Amino acid sequence: WRRMGGETVALMTTQPERDGTLLATAERQVKEIAERYGWTAPGGVEIRVYPDVETFRNATGEPGWVAAHTSGRRIHLQPPAVLRARGALDSTLHHELLHVFVEAQAAAGIPVWFREGLVGYLEHASKAGSGDAPESDLRQREDAARARRAYAAATRKVADLVGRYGASTVTGWLKSGLPK
């Protein structure tokens, strides 16, 4: 592994010549997210870019249909070429960076559906799904369609809350906890 350092993001890669441009993209997206939502950029963000899908799967335990996995301030990312071929590199990176911001602010006990739904809402509120799904469907990795439905349902729940209480109130619940 080689470490490439930026202002707010570090990139870990085995192929710096291939993956180096990702660092500038991540730095730009961190600044955009911080400015857009008035949040302080969390320090110590690390993006670990895997050389191939098999290594990503072995390291994270995620199936191949999961493009990335974020834990705390570390983003585990499938190879950029794979994500670029799917037209998903920038959107995946943005989604995972939103997770870093949300997790950096989340109070203990904030449910998974709210954290996932908030990221989905912030990413694309207009595409929020409908229906409801159990929270366990958010973490299962056997059925991609079931997971997509659960993420869409969580996004819709948060979008409904934003419609009822306003975005600043709902994002404030990250730090204070959900109301009873």
Long-range contacts (C-beta under 8 A, 24 or more apart in sequence): 1-48, 8-41, 8-42, 8-43, 8-45, 9-45, 9-46, 9-47, 10-44, 10-45, 10-46, 10-47, 11-46, 11-47, 11-49, 12-46, 12-47, 12-48, 12-49, 13-48, 13-49, 13-51, 14-49, 14-51, 15-49, 15-51, 18-80, 18-81, 19-49, 19-80, 22-47, 22-49, 22-77, 22-80, 22-89, 22-93, 23-47, 25-90, 25-93, 26-93, 26-97, 29-90, 29-93, 29-94, 29-97, 30-97, 33-94, 33-97, 33-98, 33-101, 34-101, 37-101, 37-122, 37-171, 39-101, 39-105, 41-101, 42-73, 42-100, 42-101, 42-104, 43-73, 44-73, 45-73, 45-74, 45-75, 45-97, 45-100, 46-73, 46-74, 46-75, 47-74, 47-75, 47-77, 47-93, 48-74, 48-75, 48-76, 48-77, 49-77, 49-79, 49-80, 50-76, 50-77, 50-78, 50-79, 51-79, 52-79, 53-78, 53-79, 53-82, 61-141, 62-141, 63-141, 63-142, 63-144, 65-144, 66-141, 67-92, 68-92, 68-93, 68-95, 68-96, 70-96, 70-99, 70-100, 70-103, 72-100, 72-103, 73-100, 73-103, 73-104, 75-99, 75-100, 91-123, 94-123, 95-119, 95-123, 98-122, 98-123, 102-174, 105-174, 105-175, 106-174, 106-175, 107-174, 107-175, 107-176, 107-177, 109-177, 110-173, 110-174, 110-177, 110-178, 111-135, 111-178, 112-138, 112-139, 113-138, 113-153, 113-154, 113-157, 114-154, 114-157, 114-158, 114-173, 114-178, 115-174, 116-151, 116-154, 116-155, 117-151, 117-153, 117-154, 117-155, 117-156, 117-157, 117-158, 117-159, 118-158, 118-170, 118-171, 118-174, 120-151, 120-152, 120-154, 120-155, 120-158, 121-155, 121-158, 121-159, 121-162, 125-155, 125-159, 125-162, 127-155, 128-152, 128-155, 128-156, 128-158, 128-159, 129-153, 129-155, 129-156, 130-156, 131-156, 132-157
